[in-house]
């Protein structure tokens, strides 16, 4: 991967982080029902059981510094160094061979306020607090799509949402979760369009997102 493409990828990651502020503004009116049952008016949170990985996975493993979270990468994916001003909370970034998708793994630093919100609102509260830390403004046209979901994979639970950048037709999905030692994490998969390669279809993207989630253990 040449220096020009690395710079473009780092720029994309910065835009992705800025996009959380826009997403936060779009998900304002949340009402507490029960833990993990926060709803936006007109939006239903669904509970799903995860399928097994449907894309071929490799033996490359993402591991959190604390050792409380691991996940596998799809075959032929490779890591890049998350440098160049990318948030220090990001501990792993990987891309596919076509440079059309990037997997981003982040540790979410806890605060007393965040801990209280998570106690009251569960994973949706964690997602909202994650948005809050990205306090810069973005004008890239990011929009939240689909319903919020609580994904239940065996005994593991994720808060998940999908977003789209209508200006360049890129999109992404994120999942937040709490590890076995009560650390907070976020996994995101985003599409990239700085090459001439075709972007993955939504079906291909969802298969990749769900396959990585299916291997994620915490």
N, C-alpha and C positions, 0 to 999 in steps of 0.2 A: 504494500500500500504506500503510494508516494506521499510526500510532505503536503502537497496540495489537497489530496483527498483526506488526509488526517486532519488538516485544518478545517475542512468543510464539515467533517464528522464532529469535531469538537464544537464548532459553531452550532450545529444541529442540536447537540446535547444541551448547550446553554439555552437555546430557544425552547427546548422541551421543558427545562426547569422553570423558565419564565411562564410557561403556559399554565402552570398550576394556579397562578394567581387568577387568571381568567376563569378557569374551571371553578375556583372557589366562589367567584362572584355569581356564577350561573347556578350554584347549588346552595343558595342561601337559605330559603325557608324550610329548614328541617325541623320536624316535630318528634320529640322523644316519645316512643311508645313503650318499648322494653329494650333491654340490652340486645344489640344487633338487630333491632326492628325499628330503625329510624326511617321514616318515609318522607319524601317530598310530595306535595300535593299532586295527584295524578300519576305518581310513580310507584310501582310495586317492586319490592325486593323479593327476588325468587331464590329458592334454595335448590341447589343442584348437586348431584353426585358426580365426581370427576371420572371421566373415562381414562383408560390407560393411554400412554403415549402413542400417538398415531403417526408420528414421524420418527425416523430412525435416529436414535440418540447415540452419542459418543461416550467415551470414557473420560472426557474432560469434565471436571467438577468445579463448580463455583462454591467456595466455602467462606463463610463470614469469619472475620478476624477472631471472634469469640468462640468459634467452632459450634455454634448453636443453630446453624442453618447451612444446608447444602442443597445443590441442585445440579442437574446434568445439562449439558449443551447438546443441541442437535449435531448430527454428524457433519463434519467439515467446517463447523463454526470455529472461530478463533478469537482469542482475547486481544484487546488493544489497551494501551495504558491510558487511564482517564486523567490526562494532564491538560495543561493549557487553560487554567481558570475554571475547570469543571469543579463542582461542589466536592469538598473533602468527604462528605458523607457517602459518596459513591465509591464502593470498594471493588466493583467489577463491571467491565463493559465488554461485550462480545458482539461480533458481527457475522453475518452469513457470507458465503463466498462471493455473492453477487453485490454485496454492499447495499442491499435493499432493506434489511432489517437489522435492528440493534437491540440487544437485551441489556438492560441496565439494572444493577442491584445496588440498593442503598440501605444504609443503616439510619434510622430516624432517631435523633437525639431526644431523649425524654426530658420533659420539664414537669414541675409539680402541676401546672395547669393542664398539660396534656394528659397526665396520669388520671386526673379527676374527670376529664372529658371522656376518656376511654372507659372508665368505670361506669359512667352514666350512659354513654351512647355506643359503646362497643366499637366495632371495626369501622363503622361509618364516621364516628367521632374521630377515630385515628386518621381516617382519610382527610377529614376537614382540617384537622390540626396540621397535617402534612402540607396541605395547600397553603396554610398560613405562613409557613416558613419561607415560601417562595414569594417574597413581598415586592418583587419588581413588577413593573407593568409590561404587558406584551400586546402587540398589535398584529399578531400573525393570523388572527382569525380562527382560533381554536374554539371548538364547540363540543359540549358533552352530548353523547348520543346513547341511545338505548336506556334501559333501566339500571339503577344500581342493583348489584347482585351480591348476595352472600353465597360464596361457593364452598361447599362442603366436600372435601376430598378425603374419604375414609374418616379419620378422626381429626383432620386438620381443616381449618376454616380460614377463608380469605374474604376480604372486602374488595370488590372488583368494579371497574368502570371502564368505559371506552370513550375516546375523544377523536375528533377529526379536525384537520386544518383544511378548510374549504379553499384556501387560496392556492395551495399547491397539491391538493388531493392526497396528502399523507394522513396517516391515522395511527392510533396506538391504543394499548390497553394497559392498565395497571392493576396490581393486587397488593394490598397491605395485609400484614399479619403480625401476630405476637408470638415470639418464640417460647420454647419450653423454660427459658430462664427469664422470661418477661422482658425481652428486648423487642423493639419495634423495627420492622423492616418493610421495604417496598421493592417489588419487582415490576419492571415495566418493559414492554416490547413496543418499539416504534418503527415505522417504516421510514426509509430515506430515499430521496430522489436526486442525489447529486451525481449519479452516473446515468448512462443511457439505457441501463437495464430496466425492464418492466417491473413495476411494483407488484408484490404478491397480491392475489385476490383476497377478499375478505375470508373466504373459506380456508385458503392456504395459511393466512395469517392466524386465524383462530386455531387451526390445528397445531401450529407452532407454539402459540401462547399456552394452550391447554396442555400440550405435551411437556413443556418445561415445568408448568405448575404440577403436573402429575408426578414429576421426579423430585419436586421440592419437598424437603423434610426439615422440620424444625422441632 
